Amino acid sequence: MSGRFTALGTDGFGRSDTRVTLRAFFEVDRHHIALTALHSLARVKAIPEKTVTEAIRKYDIGPEKFDPMFV
């Protein structure tokens, strides 16, 4: 595979909650996936960085939130 790779999924890691809650917790719900795609595009200068900032605000994503992989 050429270019950058960005993973957009999870297997749940044994947590027993609803799929919607798990996706939000692990940041793989529709809003986080959209944000990750926008961030990847901004990194290669395909879109302006302000688009990422606007998406963070629009989807109410806390960039200072803890990393769910280390909980």
C-alpha positions in Angstrom: 0.0 0.0 0.0 1.5 3.4 -0.9 0.8 6.6 1.0 -0.4 7.0 4.6 -2.6 4.5 6.4 -5.2 5.5 8.9 -7.1 2.9 10.9 -10.8 3.6 11.4 -12.2 0.7 13.4 -12.2 -1.3 16.6 -13.3 -4.7 17.9 -14.7 -3.5 21.2 -11.9 -4.8 23.4 -14.3 -6.7 25.6 -16.4 -3.8 26.7 -20.1 -4.6 27.1 -22.0 -1.5 26.1 -24.1 -0.6 23.2 -22.4 -0.4 19.8 -23.2 3.3 19.6 -21.5 4.0 22.9 -18.5 1.8 22.1 -18.0 3.6 18.8 -18.1 7.0 20.5 -15.8 5.8 23.4 -13.2 4.4 21.0 -13.6 7.4 18.7 -14.7 5.4 15.7 -18.3 6.7 15.4 -19.3 8.7 12.2 -18.1 12.0 13.6 -14.7 10.8 14.6 -14.2 8.9 11.3 -15.2 12.1 9.4 -12.8 14.1 11.5 -10.0 11.6 11.0 -10.5 11.7 7.2 -10.5 15.5 7.2 -7.3 15.5 9.3 -5.6 13.1 6.9 -6.6 15.3 4.0 -5.3 18.4 5.8 -1.9 16.7 6.5 -1.3 16.4 2.8 -2.6 19.9 2.1 -5.7 18.7 0.2 -8.0 20.8 2.4 -7.3 23.8 4.7 -6.5 23.0 8.4 -9.4 25.3 9.4 -11.8 22.7 8.0 -10.6 20.3 10.7 -11.0 22.9 13.4 -14.5 23.6 12.2 -15.4 19.9 12.3 -14.1 19.6 15.9 -16.4 22.4 16.9 -19.3 21.1 14.8 -19.2 17.6 16.1 -18.3 18.7 19.7 -15.2 16.6 19.8 -12.9 17.3 22.8 -9.3 17.3 21.4 -8.0 17.2 25.0 -9.9 14.0 25.8 -7.9 11.0 27.0 -6.8 8.4 24.6 -9.3 5.5 24.9 -6.5 3.0 24.1 -4.9 3.8 27.5 -8.0 3.6 29.8 
